[in-house]
Amino acid sequence: MARLDVNRSGEMEVFVRVIELGGFSAAARAFRMTPSAVSKLVGRLETRLGVRLLNRSTRQVQMTPEGCVFYERALRVLADLDEAERGAATNDVPRGRISVNVNVPFGEHFLLKLAPLFLARHPDVTLDLVLTDEVVDLLERRTDVAVRAGPLKSSTLLARKLGETRKLIVGAPAYLAAHGVPRVPADLAAHNRLGFNYARTTEGWPLLQDGRVTHVPNNGNALVSDGESLRRLAVAGLGLARLAAFQVREDLAAGRLQAVLEDFNPGDVEEVHAVFLGQGGPLPTRVRAFLDFLVETVRIG
């Protein structure tokens, strides 16, 4: 029998059942209440939120736009509550949905290859993966774990380091044959330098010359939104690109790309972290298991 707790989660559950069962009467039967009591409970919820969640008629109820948003979020909250109860009853076995946001290169070269292994270990877990080089707000996007490259800004996020990688300037053999191999930084003036279409933390490509680091800005005829697209353009012979070593490791070994200006590489490294929200209490078992798995299996260097 369905059980009603007169609290916020109970109100959410009633509201969700009204939507799923198609009206107050059906929800009232499920909770062994009167339709009037269910209607009053939903009304109390609307009053507390300060918005109308349902448009009512004599035959049906219909969600307002605000009701649609609340319904989707209520489903997530109730699912998390169910997971917490199941976890306590099953010795805290990882289960449920993990929302993961990673940059495209990390996703392509690591996560998509490792995901089957993680899911084989934890068959009760569902991975919800988003690959993007956009830096997202974990709280706003309801993201459990994100993987970020580069220096971490001071924030409320916790982090576990997954490794670090060098950066290399690379070009395809066909491009270098047509335009020449740059021997010194000044040679880059004659080359198509591909880059990103979002703000970067540096002024350009850092190069070490005469004991100091200078930056060469991008001037390429193509800008992209993620590192994997940049790698593919370089492999296609459009121009030079500066990429993480782990991204181009296979291309270099196969001869699809060639590193240039290594004598002027400043040796800077880019750290890669898994970041997550954790100040609110213990991490869910599923999230902790996923973080431990990344630390165990990812080999970036």
Secondary structure, 3 states (H helix, E strand, C coil): CCCCCCCHHHHHHHHHHHHHHCCHHHHHHHHCCCHHHHHHHHHHHHHHHCCCCEEECCCCEEECHHHHHHHHHHHHHHHHHHHHHHHHHCCCCCCEEEEEEECHHHHHHHHHHHHHHHHHHCCCEEEEEEECCCCCCCCCCCCCEEEEECCCCCCCCEEEEEEEEEEEEEECHHHHHHHCCCCCHHHHHHCCECEECCCCCCCCEEEEECCEEEEECCCCCCEECCHHHHHHHHHCCCCEEEEEHHHHHHHHHHCCCEEECHHHCCCCEEEEEEEECCCCCCCCHHHHHHHHHHHHHCCCC
